[in-house]
Structures are given as C-alpha cells and as structure tokens.
C-alpha cells in the first residue's frame, strides 16, 4: 500500500506539469492532444519492442472495451486543455477537484461497492470549493464547464481501468487505450477543425520539444505509475489524491505565469476547501493502512 501511494503521488506530481506545458504549446486543444497521443504511442511502441515483460493475450471484447476507455481519455484531455485555453491553468486544474464527489457516487454503482458517507462528504467539500471559484470568477464560466466535463471523463476511465489493471500489463493497457483514443480523435478531427478555430496545423520547433516532454514524462511515465498504484488502492483514493495535481500545477502557474495576479479571493477560499478534503482523505487512508497492519500482526 505504501509503495502504491508513493507511485501515485509521483504520477500526480508529473501531471501537475501538464497544465503549464499545455499553455506553452501554441496548438489548439484538439491538435495538442492528437500530437500528444501520437508521440506517446511511438514511445510505447519502442518500450514494448525492447521490453522483456510478459505480454498477456487480450480478447476481442477486451480490446474494444480498452479502445472505449482510450476514447474517454482522449476527450478528457481535449476538455482539460480547452479549459486552460478558455480560462487559465489554475482554474482548469482546480476543476479536477470534483473527481472525489463524482467517484463517491459513480464507483459504487459501476463496481457494486458500498457507498461511503465520509467519501461523499469529502467530495461535497471539494465541490463547495468549485462553487466558490465559479461564483467569484464568472468570467471563467466556459473554462470551468470544460474542466468539470474533463473531470467526469477522468472518473469514468479510472473506474473502468480498475477492472483491467490486475489482468494485463501497464504497457498493454496504455497501448490499446491510446490507440483507440487516437483513432477516434483522428476521425473527429476534420469536424473539430471545421467548427473550432485554429491558427496552424503543425507544431513549431518549440512545440515539438514541449510535446515530447508532455508525452514521455507526463503521459507514459505518469500513466504507468498511476496504473501500477491502482492495483493496490481504491479508485476514490486515486481520484481524491489527484486533487493534489492542482496544488503542484497552480504553484507552477504562479511562478511561471504569475496567475496569482488575476485570481480573486474566492479562488483562494475555494482552493482551501479542496486542499482540506485532500488532506483529510490522506489521513483516513493512512489510518486504514495502520489498522490493516495491526490485524495482520
């Protein structure tokens, strides 16, 4: 459990850079995600080619399910980067805090687990933080809505991934999922570019560098660590811990882009509620680990 939590927190720290890198890349959100997945698939291909880890067979039904999960991931990224483009890094990352509430309701239904009152209350605390930000910063309405849609999609693919992480290798899961996301996004791209504005189709030299960092570290390595952690922790713990992503990302946004100059007091009040929910859940998880150890002894 301890090593799983360490892997999870490292992956969340890496994801904290995604917002900053997303703002640095000049492409619109759809093209950004398309190139991100393309580079990620190339890296995964090289890893799997030279990897000695066993490759398990995947049934046709499982392949289609993994393609579907990858589609959710692709659209999650599109909405997330859209949230950044229409608001800023801090707002987009903070919207992910609603994952706790959505998971506390959706996970028991889909995985047929018991609904926990404490998790619902912590999730509501995170949503209260979102409400404060939305109330005091209505200019970011579009960005907040896109951020919340991205959060719902992240909850869904985390829950569905839980069924596969124990059966297949992490490299296999990422390869099949992102292949599905890449195919669907490619099919949607002509319509996407027709209706939504873009300045250029191809990345600049600087964009290629940021995309490579985004794909190698914030996608391949971060997803690998998070899927490894998901084998030993609950989906709720994962999604609530993901609320630390705004902490890391917002600090970076403050330092690099000085976004603190454009945020209202309501943002800080809401963010304080979100951070409180994260800390309480981390303490609850540690207590559960100690109880399990005592029972084993």
N, C-alpha and C positions, 0 to 999 in steps of 0.2 A: 504493500500500500504506500509506504513512504517513498520508494523509488518511483512509483507511478505518479505521485503528486509532484515530485521534482521534475519529471519529464513533462508533465502538464504545464507547470509554471514556466519552464524554459520555452515551450512552444508558444505560450501566451505572450511571453516577452518578445519573441520573434515577430508574432502577429502585431505587436504594438508598433512595429515599423511600417506595416503595410499602408496605413493612412498617410504617413509622411511621404513614402515613396509614391503613392498614388497621386498625391498633389504635385510631386516633382515631374511626373510623366505628363507630357503635353497632349497625349491622345485622349479622345473622349472615353467614357467608361466602358462602352461596348468593345471598342477596338483594344483598349487596355487589357481587358480580361481575355480576349481572343489571343493576343500575343503572349499573355502570361501563361495560359494553358498550353499553347504550342511549345514554348520553351520548356515548360515543366515536363511535358510528355517526352521531349528529346532527352532531358536529363534522366528521367525514369527509365527510358529505353537503354541508355548507357549503363545505368546502375544494375538493371536486371540482366543485361548481357554478360557483365563481368562478376555478378554476384553468385555465390555458391549456395545460397539459402534454398531450401527445397521449395518446389513450385507445385502447389496442390491443384487438382483438376477443378474446374468451375463449370457447373451445369449451365445449359442454355437459359433456364429460368433465372438462375442467379446472375448471369451476365446481363440480362435485361433489367433486373432489379438494380444492379450496380450502375448501369447506364442511366437509369432514372435518378438515382442518388446523385450522380455526377451532374445531371442537369440542374438539380436543386442547388448544388454547389456553385455552378456557373452563374445562375441567375442571382444567387446570394451575392456573389462578387460584383455583378453588374449593378445591383441596387446599392450595395455598400459604397462603391466608387461614385455612383450617381449622387449619393447622399453627400459625399465630400465635395463634388463639383458644385452642388446647389446650395451648400452651406459652408462647412469647413471641417477640418479633421476632428476637432474636439466634439462637435455636435454628432457627427457620424459615429464616432467611437462610443460616445455615451449612450446612444440609442441601443447599442448591443446589450445594455444592462437589463432590458426587458426579457432577455432569454430565460432568466430564473422563473418569472411568472408563467410564461408560455410552457416551459418544461414541466412545471409543477402540475399543470392541468393536462397537457397532451401525453406525457410519458405514461401515466397510469392507464390511460385509455388505450394507447397503442401497444404497450408492453404488458398490460394487465397486471400492474403492480399497485400497491396500496397508496392511496393519496395521503400525503403527509401535511398536516395543518401547519407545522413550522415552516415547511418549504413554501407553502402558499403565502404565508405572512411575509417571508423574506422577499419573495417575488413581488408582492404588492408594495413593499418598501422601495424596491428598485423602480417600479412604475411610478410611484409618487415622485421620485426624483426626476423622471422623464417629464411628468406633468408640470413640475415647477419650471423646468427649462423651456418647455413648449409655451407655457403661459407668459413668461417674461421675455421670450425671444420669438415672437410670431413671424419675424422676417425669415426665419429658417424653416417655415412650415413644410415646404416641398422636401427639403433635405431630411427633416425629421420623419416624414411619412415614408420616404425611401429607406431610411435607416431602420424603421420598425419592420418593414417588409423584409429587409435583409435579415433581421433578427428571427422572424418567424421561419424563414427558409433554413437558417442555421440550426434552429432547434429540430426541425424535421429531419435534416440529413444526419444530425448527431444521433437521434433516436434510431433511425433506420440502420445506421452504421453499427450500432450496438449488436445487431443480430449477426454481423459478418466478421467482426474483428477476431473472434475466437476460432473461426473456421479457416480463415485464409491469411496469407502473409500481408503485411502492410503494403509492400511494393505492388502486389497483385491488386489490392483494393484500390489504391491510388491510380494505377494504370487503367483499370476498367472504368472507374468512375469518371476520371478526367477525359478519357476517350469519348464517353457518352456525352459529357458536357460540351466537349469541343465540337462534336458532330452537330448537336442540336443548335449550338450558338452559331456555327457556320451557316446552317440552313436559315436561321433567323436574321443573319447579318444584313442581307440586301434590304429587307423591310425596315430593319433598325436604322440603317444609314439613310434610307429614303425619308423617314419621318423625323429623325432627330439630327441636329446639326453636328458637323464635324469640320475641322479646319484642314486636316491632312490624313491620308490613309496609312502612311508608313512612318515608323518611329524615326526620330532623329538619332544621331550618334549617342547623344547623352541619354535619350530614352532607352536605347538598347542596353546601356550599362545598368540603368536603374531596373529595367525589366529582368535582367539576368540575376541581379541581387534578389529581387522580389520572387523569382521562380525558384532559385536554388535554396535560399535560406528561409524565406518567409512562406514558402509553399511546400517544397519537398521535405526539408528537414522538420519544419513545424508540424506538418500533417503527419509525418512519420512518428514523431514523439507523441502527438495527441492521440493517435490511433493505438499506439502501444499502451498509453495510460488508460485508455477507455476499456482495456481488457480487465482492469482491476478496480475501477471506480464507477460510480453511477453516472448516468447522463446528467442528472441535476447538478451533481458536484462539478462536473466538467463545465456545464454552461454557466453556473454561477461563478466559477473560478475565471471564466472568460471575461467576467466583468473587470478583471484587473487589466485587460487589454486597453480599455480607455485610460487607465492610470498611466501606463507606460507611454501610450500614444499621445496623450494630452501633454504630458511633461515634455516630450519631444517637440510637439507643435508649439508649445510656449517658448521653448529655447530657440527653435529654428525659424518659426514663422511669427513669433510674438503674438499669438492669437489671444493671449490674455487681455490685450488692449481692446478687443472687440466683444468681449463676453460680459454679460450683465451679472449683477449679484444673484439673480435667480439661478444662473448656471451653477454657481458655486454651492448654493443651498441644495440644489438637486443632486449635484455630484457627491455631496457629503452624505446624503441618504443612501446613494448607491454604494459608496465605499463602506458604509456601516453594514449593509447587507452582506457584502463580500466577506468582511472580517468576521461577522457572526457565523456565517456558514463554514469558514475555515476553522474556527474554534470548535464548532459542532463536529466537523469531520475528524479533528484531532482527538476529541473525546471518544468518538466511536472507535477509532483505532486502538486507543488505550484499553477500552472495555473488551475488545476482541482479544487483545494480548493477555489480559488478566484471565479470561475464560480459557484460553489455550493453556496457560500455566496451571 
